[in-house]
Amino acid sequence: QVQLVESGGGLVQPGGSLRLSCAASGSISSLYRMGWYRQAPGKQRELVAAITSGDSPNYVDSVKGRFTISRDNAKNTVYLQMNSLKFEDTAVYYCNAAHPWMVAKNYWGQGTQVTVAS
């Protein structure tokens, strides 16, 4: 069984930075696409950034140039560096691990709250 545990959320002022981490336990190979999603109150969950080994990461337009996703396969960990944070980045951020063709192997973390406020 795979478990994903996020950490690094918190309260930050506009313009500040946070780094989220997602540690995976269990069998997660480099094949998995690792992603960060977020869900703000009253809104649908959206993909923020995703990374697959060997491919360039992709980002939602609203975070391009500010967020960077990276992964350390040796540590089974994926990171999301968030810079120049804005009020609208406030949300619960979820880590996701998705097998490329075995759709049942799709895992979620419990979420970590990011609040941008002055």
ChimeraX commands (.cxc) that place a marker at each C-alpha (Angstrom):
marker #1 position 0.00,0.00,0.00 radius 0.5
marker #1 position 1.31,3.43,-0.94 radius 0.5
marker #1 position 1.06,6.35,1.43 radius 0.5
marker #1 position 1.84,9.96,0.63 radius 0.5
marker #1 position 2.58,12.39,3.43 radius 0.5
marker #1 position 2.77,16.10,2.72 radius 0.5
marker #1 position 4.52,18.67,4.85 radius 0.5
marker #1 position 5.65,22.27,4.63 radius 0.5
marker #1 position 2.39,24.15,4.50 radius 0.5
marker #1 position 1.67,27.15,6.66 radius 0.5
marker #1 position 0.92,30.84,6.84 radius 0.5
marker #1 position 2.99,33.20,4.72 radius 0.5
marker #1 position 2.73,36.83,3.67 radius 0.5
marker #1 position 2.22,37.81,0.04 radius 0.5
marker #1 position 5.51,37.66,-1.80 radius 0.5
marker #1 position 6.85,35.02,0.53 radius 0.5
marker #1 position 7.97,31.46,-0.14 radius 0.5
marker #1 position 7.19,27.97,1.04 radius 0.5
marker #1 position 8.46,24.57,0.08 radius 0.5
marker #1 position 6.12,21.63,0.21 radius 0.5
marker #1 position 7.38,18.08,0.47 radius 0.5
marker #1 position 5.62,14.83,-0.25 radius 0.5
marker #1 position 7.21,11.65,1.00 radius 0.5
marker #1 position 5.99,8.39,-0.48 radius 0.5
marker #1 position 6.13,5.09,1.33 radius 0.5
marker #1 position 5.53,1.79,-0.39 radius 0.5
marker #1 position 6.21,0.92,-4.00 radius 0.5
marker #1 position 6.55,4.11,-6.01 radius 0.5
marker #1 position 8.74,3.76,-9.06 radius 0.5
marker #1 position 10.12,6.53,-11.23 radius 0.5
marker #1 position 7.37,5.66,-13.73 radius 0.5
marker #1 position 4.78,7.37,-11.60 radius 0.5
marker #1 position 3.73,10.85,-12.50 radius 0.5
marker #1 position 3.98,12.93,-9.35 radius 0.5
marker #1 position 1.79,15.95,-9.06 radius 0.5
marker #1 position 0.62,18.71,-6.77 radius 0.5
marker #1 position -3.01,19.72,-6.79 radius 0.5
marker #1 position -4.79,22.37,-4.79 radius 0.5
marker #1 position -8.31,23.09,-3.73 radius 0.5
marker #1 position -9.50,26.44,-2.49 radius 0.5
marker #1 position -12.80,26.84,-0.62 radius 0.5
marker #1 position -15.72,26.64,-3.00 radius 0.5
marker #1 position -13.54,25.69,-5.94 radius 0.5
marker #1 position -12.69,22.49,-7.74 radius 0.5
marker #1 position -9.41,20.77,-7.20 radius 0.5
marker #1 position -6.91,21.80,-9.86 radius 0.5
marker #1 position -3.59,20.49,-11.03 radius 0.5
marker #1 position -0.82,22.90,-10.08 radius 0.5
marker #1 position 2.27,21.06,-11.29 radius 0.5
marker #1 position 3.28,17.59,-12.36 radius 0.5
marker #1 position 6.49,15.83,-13.16 radius 0.5
marker #1 position 7.32,12.53,-14.83 radius 0.5
marker #1 position 10.85,11.23,-14.95 radius 0.5
marker #1 position 12.42,12.04,-18.30 radius 0.5
marker #1 position 9.89,14.71,-19.21 radius 0.5
marker #1 position 9.71,18.42,-18.58 radius 0.5
marker #1 position 7.42,19.38,-15.73 radius 0.5
marker #1 position 4.17,21.11,-16.49 radius 0.5
marker #1 position 2.44,23.88,-14.59 radius 0.5
marker #1 position -0.88,25.61,-14.52 radius 0.5
marker #1 position -0.49,29.03,-16.09 radius 0.5
marker #1 position -1.17,30.91,-12.87 radius 0.5
marker #1 position 1.98,29.55,-11.20 radius 0.5
marker #1 position 4.43,29.49,-14.09 radius 0.5
marker #1 position 7.62,31.30,-13.20 radius 0.5
marker #1 position 6.80,31.19,-9.49 radius 0.5
marker #1 position 6.51,27.50,-8.59 radius 0.5
marker #1 position 8.98,24.72,-9.26 radius 0.5
marker #1 position 8.27,21.02,-8.92 radius 0.5
marker #1 position 11.09,18.56,-8.46 radius 0.5
marker #1 position 11.49,14.96,-7.41 radius 0.5
marker #1 position 14.15,12.86,-5.74 radius 0.5
marker #1 position 13.51,9.28,-6.82 radius 0.5
marker #1 position 16.11,7.92,-4.41 radius 0.5
marker #1 position 14.17,9.44,-1.52 radius 0.5
marker #1 position 10.69,8.84,-3.01 radius 0.5
marker #1 position 10.01,12.50,-2.42 radius 0.5
marker #1 position 8.54,15.25,-4.54 radius 0.5
marker #1 position 8.82,18.94,-3.75 radius 0.5
marker #1 position 6.99,22.09,-4.68 radius 0.5
marker #1 position 8.96,25.28,-4.24 radius 0.5
marker #1 position 6.54,28.19,-4.16 radius 0.5
marker #1 position 7.88,31.72,-4.52 radius 0.5
marker #1 position 6.20,35.09,-4.87 radius 0.5
marker #1 position 3.09,33.73,-3.23 radius 0.5
marker #1 position -0.19,35.51,-3.81 radius 0.5
marker #1 position -3.47,35.62,-1.91 radius 0.5
marker #1 position -5.03,33.44,-4.59 radius 0.5
marker #1 position -2.54,30.65,-3.88 radius 0.5
marker #1 position -4.34,29.99,-0.62 radius 0.5
marker #1 position -5.64,26.43,-0.70 radius 0.5
marker #1 position -5.17,22.92,0.57 radius 0.5
marker #1 position -2.38,21.36,-1.46 radius 0.5
marker #1 position -2.49,17.65,-2.22 radius 0.5
marker #1 position 0.22,15.35,-3.45 radius 0.5
marker #1 position -0.69,12.77,-6.06 radius 0.5
marker #1 position 1.08,9.73,-7.48 radius 0.5
marker #1 position -0.35,8.24,-10.64 radius 0.5
marker #1 position 0.82,5.14,-12.48 radius 0.5
marker #1 position 0.97,5.84,-16.22 radius 0.5
marker #1 position -1.30,2.95,-17.29 radius 0.5
marker #1 position -2.56,1.16,-14.19 radius 0.5
marker #1 position -5.37,3.57,-13.34 radius 0.5
marker #1 position -6.15,1.86,-10.02 radius 0.5
marker #1 position -2.71,2.89,-8.82 radius 0.5
marker #1 position -3.59,6.49,-8.14 radius 0.5
marker #1 position -2.76,7.77,-4.68 radius 0.5
marker #1 position -3.41,10.94,-2.71 radius 0.5
marker #1 position -1.94,12.53,0.35 radius 0.5
marker #1 position -4.02,14.01,3.13 radius 0.5
marker #1 position -3.32,17.59,2.11 radius 0.5
marker #1 position -1.48,20.50,3.64 radius 0.5
marker #1 position -2.90,23.98,4.12 radius 0.5
marker #1 position -1.20,26.95,2.52 radius 0.5
marker #1 position -2.51,30.34,3.59 radius 0.5
marker #1 position -1.26,33.57,2.08 radius 0.5
marker #1 position -2.31,36.53,4.20 radius 0.5
marker #1 position -0.90,39.84,5.33 radius 0.5
marker link #1:1,2 radius 0.2
marker link #1:2,3 radius 0.2
marker link #1:3,4 radius 0.2
marker link #1:4,5 radius 0.2
marker link #1:5,6 radius 0.2
marker link #1:6,7 radius 0.2
marker link #1:7,8 radius 0.2
marker link #1:8,9 radius 0.2
marker link #1:9,10 radius 0.2
marker link #1:10,11 radius 0.2
marker link #1:11,12 radius 0.2
marker link #1:12,13 radius 0.2
marker link #1:13,14 radius 0.2
marker link #1:14,15 radius 0.2
marker link #1:15,16 radius 0.2
marker link #1:16,17 radius 0.2
marker link #1:17,18 radius 0.2
marker link #1:18,19 radius 0.2
marker link #1:19,20 radius 0.2
marker link #1:20,21 radius 0.2
marker link #1:21,22 radius 0.2
marker link #1:22,23 radius 0.2
marker link #1:23,24 radius 0.2
marker link #1:24,25 radius 0.2
marker link #1:25,26 radius 0.2
marker link #1:26,27 radius 0.2
marker link #1:27,28 radius 0.2
marker link #1:28,29 radius 0.2
marker link #1:29,30 radius 0.2
marker link #1:30,31 radius 0.2
marker link #1:31,32 radius 0.2
marker link #1:32,33 radius 0.2
marker link #1:33,34 radius 0.2
marker link #1:34,35 radius 0.2
marker link #1:35,36 radius 0.2
marker link #1:36,37 radius 0.2
marker link #1:37,38 radius 0.2
marker link #1:38,39 radius 0.2
marker link #1:39,40 radius 0.2
marker link #1:40,41 radius 0.2
marker link #1:41,42 radius 0.2
marker link #1:42,43 radius 0.2
marker link #1:43,44 radius 0.2
marker link #1:44,45 radius 0.2
marker link #1:45,46 radius 0.2
marker link #1:46,47 radius 0.2
marker link #1:47,48 radius 0.2
marker link #1:48,49 radius 0.2
marker link #1:49,50 radius 0.2
marker link #1:50,51 radius 0.2
marker link #1:51,52 radius 0.2
marker link #1:52,53 radius 0.2
marker link #1:53,54 radius 0.2
marker link #1:54,55 radius 0.2
marker link #1:55,56 radius 0.2
marker link #1:56,57 radius 0.2
marker link #1:57,58 radius 0.2
marker link #1:58,59 radius 0.2
marker link #1:59,60 radius 0.2
marker link #1:60,61 radius 0.2
marker link #1:61,62 radius 0.2
marker link #1:62,63 radius 0.2
marker link #1:63,64 radius 0.2
marker link #1:64,65 radius 0.2
marker link #1:65,66 radius 0.2
marker link #1:66,67 radius 0.2
marker link #1:67,68 radius 0.2
marker link #1:68,69 radius 0.2
marker link #1:69,70 radius 0.2
marker link #1:70,71 radius 0.2
marker link #1:71,72 radius 0.2
marker link #1:72,73 radius 0.2
marker link #1:73,74 radius 0.2
marker link #1:74,75 radius 0.2
marker link #1:75,76 radius 0.2
marker link #1:76,77 radius 0.2
marker link #1:77,78 radius 0.2
marker link #1:78,79 radius 0.2
marker link #1:79,80 radius 0.2
marker link #1:80,81 radius 0.2
marker link #1:81,82 radius 0.2
marker link #1:82,83 radius 0.2
marker link #1:83,84 radius 0.2
marker link #1:84,85 radius 0.2
marker link #1:85,86 radius 0.2
marker link #1:86,87 radius 0.2
marker link #1:87,88 radius 0.2
marker link #1:88,89 radius 0.2
marker link #1:89,90 radius 0.2
marker link #1:90,91 radius 0.2
marker link #1:91,92 radius 0.2
marker link #1:92,93 radius 0.2
marker link #1:93,94 radius 0.2
marker link #1:94,95 radius 0.2
marker link #1:95,96 radius 0.2
marker link #1:96,97 radius 0.2
marker link #1:97,98 radius 0.2
marker link #1:98,99 radius 0.2
marker link #1:99,100 radius 0.2
marker link #1:100,101 radius 0.2
marker link #1:101,102 radius 0.2
marker link #1:102,103 radius 0.2
marker link #1:103,104 radius 0.2
marker link #1:104,105 radius 0.2
marker link #1:105,106 radius 0.2
marker link #1:106,107 radius 0.2
marker link #1:107,108 radius 0.2
marker link #1:108,109 radius 0.2
marker link #1:109,110 radius 0.2
marker link #1:110,111 radius 0.2
marker link #1:111,112 radius 0.2
marker link #1:112,113 radius 0.2
marker link #1:113,114 radius 0.2
marker link #1:114,115 radius 0.2
marker link #1:115,116 radius 0.2
marker link #1:116,117 radius 0.2
marker link #1:117,118 radius 0.2
view
